[in-house]
Amino acid sequence: MPSYNDAKALRDVEKRLELLPPLVFAGEARALEKRLAQAVAGKSFVLQGGDCAESFVHYSADQIRDLLKVMLEMAVILTFSAACPVIKIGRVAGQFAKPRSSPTESHDGQELPSYRGDCINDITPTLEARQADPERMIQAYHQSSGTLNLLRAFTQGGFADLHKVHSWTHKFVHDSSAHIAYRALAERIAESLAFMEACGVTSNSVAQVRETDFYTSHEALLLHYEEALTRKDSLTGSFYNCSAHMLWLGERTRAPEGAHAKFLRGVENPLGIKCGPSATAERILPLIDMLNPKNRPGRISLIVRMGVNEIAEAFPKLLQQIEKEGRKVLWICDPMHGNTMRAKNGYKTRNFKTIMREIEIFFAIHRAEKTWPGGIHLEMTGDSVTECLGGARSLEEANLQDRYHTHCDPRLNAEQALEVGFLVANLLANHQKNVGNKRAAN
């Protein structure tokens, strides 16, 4: 948690936030939990993705549109390949705060407060800019509101029409250097859409063809903001955090005795728990039971972020024990956060091959245990950035400086993200075919 110099100004901002309308509604969060419960049962798959840290500066309608566009493309590919619904959850409209390992950092020999995300302080490396400013929470609220308004307009106004989404995917396949590997799948999707249209299932006749659901999520890190946007639902009398549909605890905030976990215990939103290599069953089970004492499916997602060098040893133990104890959780793979490295030229980056390798190991472990690999969690953007190495265009370290725009961690660009979509679609289809899911069978 940041330290604010002016306690009165902080309380004034909290009071103003408490009076502002909710960003999301309790009924939407309940609908997401029901859908996540279906994923727990092996009947759907989660695609969660978006910015590492949203920015006040890099904010535009085009940016929001392009992120949604690539997520819709990925979802269609996954849905078609595995014949299962995809739940789309963005790291968007609230992902403004970042946990830091140290309260300070050095810039040109000067010790400054660490950059903690745009809702807390400014990335500019000056002492004044790095002071925690409560007014930035108001700006984060209004930017989140604008983002949500645009997302709702896009997803309900025809932008998400399956025929449009497929035309984008077809263009990607045509332009990609890996087009041969993906062309067959793209052609099968086109044939299916033509068959549906011949049967009368068109954008005009069926709303699901032209509309879709899209949910938001972020780490519940800045409690001043999260508490101020918590509301009592008039229908159920329960409390919901109305800053996002889903919230998660990070590696640094998941201690059961900590303020973040205690806060989330009191709200009814679907929750995620990030699980790194140190996340043993002995540490995670008490937290699951604290946050979900009734063992509701869809309430808890365990987001596994162990890194390619750790997952093969650490994850099976966690998976086996949680499953053995009968906890109804959703398993999601985050192949990004455990695989960050520093390039020789100083840029923080990630390698596409390493990201895919962790996803492959995640699926292989589920295959061995006959459990359901419930989703993937990606830091990604719809822009053509050059922040992660590899992919079909084989980005190298020398390319990183071309369009390195992230405020914090490196993100997959639109083409790399879509490649992940095609590759995960194949893994998911094979899992469905060869293993199934013991929960669904039961």
N, C-alpha and C positions, 0 to 999 in steps of 0.2 A: 504494500500500500504506500502511496506517495505521502509526503509530508507537505501540508499547506501552511503558508506563513500567516494567512489571515483567516482565522476560524470563523469570524462573523460573515465574511464574504462566502465562505464555503457553505455555511448554513443557509444563507440567503439563496444560493443556487439550488440547494437541495429542496427548499420550500417551493421554489418556482417549478422545479421538475415534478414535484408531487402534484401540482395543479394542472400540468399539461396532459393532454389526452394520451391514452395508451398507444404504443406503436403497433402492437399486435393484440389479439383478443384471446380470452381464455378458451373459447370454443375452438379456435384454430389450433391451440396447443393440445387440446384434448383430441382433436382429429389427427394430429401428428402422432400422438401416443398410440392411437388405435392402429395407425398404419405401421408404426414401428413394431407393434405387437405381432403383426402379420410377418414382418421380417424375422422376428425371433423364431417364429414357427417355420421359417424357411420358405415363405411364400412371396417374398419380395426382397429387394436389394437396395441399399442406401448409396447414393452418390452425394458426397458432401465436399464442397470445394469453394475456393475463393481466395481473397487476398490474405497474405500474412498479416498485414496491418493496413487498414484503410487510411486514406490520407485526405486532409482538407484541401490540399493543393491539387492532387491528381484525382479530380472528381468531375465527371461529366455524364450526360445521358448516354453518349456513345460507349463509354467505358462500362456502364451498367449493362447496356444492351449486349455488348460483345461477350461479357462473362456469361450472361444468361444464354446467349446463342450457343456457345461451346458446350455448356452443360446440357442444353436440350439435345444437341447432337449426340453427345456421349450417352445420354439416357435412352435415346431411340436405338442406338447400336446395342446397348446392353439388354434392353427390353426384347428386341427382336431375336438376338442370339440365344438368350437363355429362356425366352418365353415366360418371363416373370416381370411384374411391375417394378419400376424404379422410383424410389422416393428421393426427390431432389431437395437438398438442403444447402443453402449458401452460407459461406463464411462472409456475411455481408450485412450492411445496415446495423452495425454495432461493434465490429471487430476493430476498435480504436485503441485498446490498451494492450500493452505487451509486458509480460513478466521479464525482469532482468536479474541476472545473477549477482550484480554488484550495483550499489546505489550511485557509484560514480564511474566515469570513464575518462580517458586521457585523449586530448586533441591538441596536436602541435605543442606538447609539453605542458598544457594547461589541464588541470583536473576540474571536470565539470560534472554536474548531476547527469545521470544516464538519461537518454531519451526513452520515455516510457509509453509512447503512443500519442497521437494527436489530441486525444481527449484530455491529456494530462499536461503535456508540455510540447515545445516545438523542437524539431530535429536540428534547427540551426545551432551550430556549436558555439554559443555564447552563454555567459552566465545568466543574463537576463532572459533569454529565450528558453533556457532549461528550467526555470522556476515553474513549479506546479501552479497552474492557473485554473480555478474552478469554473470560470466562464466558458472554458473550452468544452465542458460537459453540455452546455446549452447548444453550442454549435454542433456537437456530435449528435444530439437529439434531432435537431432540425435537418441535418444531412441524412440521418437514418430515415426520418419521415419522408423526405423527398425520394430517397432510394426505394423505399417500400411502395410509395405511390406509383412509381414508374414500373416496378416489378409487377405489381398487380395489374396495371394497364397492359403490359406486354403479355402476361400469361393468360389474361382473360379476353384480350382484344383481337386475337387472330395472329399475333406474332409467333405463337407456339404451334401453329397449324402443322400437322405431321408432314404435309406435302412440302411446305416451305423448309422445314427442318431437314428433310431428306435432300432437297435441292442443294442446301449448304454442304451437307456431307458428301454429296456427289461431286461437288466442285473441289472439296478437299482431296478426295480420292484421285481426281483427275490431275490435280496440281502436285500431289505429294510424290516424293521420290520413291516411296514405298507403295505406290498405287496398285501394283500387281497383287500384293498380299491382301489388299482390302477391297479390290474391285468386285470380287464374287459376292461378298456380303452386301455391298451397296446395290448390286443388281438384284439380289433376292429381295431386299427391302422394297425396291421399286416395283417388282412383280407383285408383292403382297399388297402394296398400296393400290395398284391397278386392279387387282382382284376385289379388294374391298369396295372400290369405287363402282365397279361393275355390279356389285351386289347391293348398291344403294347406300353404302356406308361412306358418306361424304362429309365435308366440313359443314355443309348447310343442314344436313340431316341429323348429325350426331355431335353433340357439344364436345365430347372427349377427343374428337379428332382435331378440333381447333383451339381447345383450351387445356390448361394443365395446372396442377398445384405446385407451388414453390414455397418452401419454408426458409426461415432465417435462423442463424445460430451464431454464437460467439462465446469466448471464454468469459465467465463471470468473475472478472478480476477486480474492477474498480467498484467496490461495494457502495460508495457514496452514490454512484449513478444507479446501480442495480436496485438498491433498497428504495430509492426515490421513485422508481418506475414500477414498483410492486403494487398490485391492486387486489382488492377483494372482489371475487366474482359474484355478481348479483344473483346468478342462477344456483350456484352450489354452495356459496359461503366460503369457498376455499380461496387461498391466496395464489396468485400467479405473477411471475415476473413478466411484465408486459413490454420489455425491451427487445425480446426475441422469442421465437417459438421454442427453441432448444438452447440450453446453456451447458457448458462443460467446466469441469475442474481440471487444472493443469498439474504437471508434475510437482510444482512448488506449492500448490494450494489444496491438495487432496487430503491432507491430514484430517482425520475425523474430529480431532479436538480444535481444529482451526476455524477461524471466523467464516471463511468462504464455505466450507462444508456445512457448518451450522446454519448459515443463511439459506443455502439451497435445500436443506432438510425441510424448511418451512414453506416452500413453493411447490406447486404441482406440475410444473413443466417437465417434459422429457429432459433427462440429464445425461451428459457424457462424463466419463472419467478417463483421462489420459493415463496409459499404462506403459512406462518405460521398463528397462531391464530390471530395475529394483522393485517392480510391482509384483510381489509375491502374493499368493492367496492369503497368507496370514495378515498381510497389510490391506488387501482389497476387500476381503469378505466383511470385516466389521464396517467398512464404509458403505458397501452395498446394503447391508442390513440396516444401517442408520438412515440411509436415504430412501430405501424402499422396503420398509418392514413387512408390507403385505405381499411382497414378491410379485408385483404387477408386471407382466410382460409389456415391454415398450417404454417403461420408466427409465431404465438404465442401459446405456450403451458403453461398452468398454472399448476405448479407442487405442489400439495397440501401436506403440511407436518405439520399437526396441532397436531398430537399426539392423542392417543386413548382417553384421558380425555377431549380433546377440540373439536374434529372434529364434534361431533354430534350437538353441539351448534353453532360453528362458521362457518362451511362449508355451510350449507343450505342458510344462508343469502347471502354469497358471490356468490354462484351458482345462486340463484334466480335473484339477481340484474344484474349480468353480462349477463345472458341469456335474461332478460327482456330488457336490453339495446341493444340487438342484436349483441353483439360482437362475432365474429366467432373464438372461442378459443378451444383448445383441453385440456380436463381435465385429468391429470395424478396423480395417488396416490403415494406419497412417504411415506411409513409407517415406515421408518427407523429413520429419524432425529428428530421426535418429541417424540421418545420412548427410548431414551438413558438413562441409569441409572448406578449407581455405585454399584457393588456387595459388599457384606460384606468384602470380601477379597481384596478390593481395585480396582479390574478390572472394567473398563468401559465395559458395556455389553448391550444387548437388549434381550428381551424374544420373542421367536417364536410365542407364543400365542397372545401376545400383537400386534405384527406385523400383524398377520392374522386378529385380531379383528378390527384393523383400516381399513384394506382393505375391510372387510365385511361391516363396517359402510359406507365407501365410496360408495360401490355398492348399499347399501340400500337407501342412500340419492338420488342417481341417479334414482333408481327404483321409489321412491316416486315422483320425479320431472319429470319422463319420459324423462330423458336426457341420454347421452351416456357416460359411464365410459371408457375413451379413452386409459388408459394405466396404467402401474405400473413402478415405479422407485426404484431400489433396490441397496443397497451396498452389494456386493456379490463377491465371488471368486470361482474358480474351484478347489481350494485346500481343503484339509480336515482339516481346521483350527477349533479351539474350541474357538470361540469369542462370539457367541450368545447362549443363554440358550434354552433348549427345543428341539422340533422337534421329529421325530420318535424315535431317539435314546435317547431322554430325557437327553440332556446334562445338568449337574448341575454346581453350582458355583465351586465345587472342580475340575471340568474338565477344567475350563478356562485356567489354567496355563499350560496345556499339550501342546497346539500348538496355542498360542496367538501371532500372528505375525504382526498384523496391525500396521501401522505407526500413525494412528489417531483413527478413529472410528471402532467399531466392525462390522464384515461382516458376512453374512450368508455363511456357507460352501456349497459345491456342493450339498450335499444331502438335506440340508435344503432349498436351492434355488429350487431344483427340486420338493420338496414337495409343496412349494408355487405355482409352476407352475401347479401341479395337482389340488390344491384347488381353484386357481383363474380360471382355466379352467371350473370348475363346476359352479362358480359364473357367469362367462361370458356366458356360455351356458344357464343358467336359465334366465339371463337378456334378452338374445336374444329371448328366447321362450315366456316369460311372459310379457315383456314390449315392446321390439323393441326399436325404437328410433324416436322421433318426427321429428328430422331434416331429417332423411332418408325418413320418410313418406311424408314430405312436398316437 
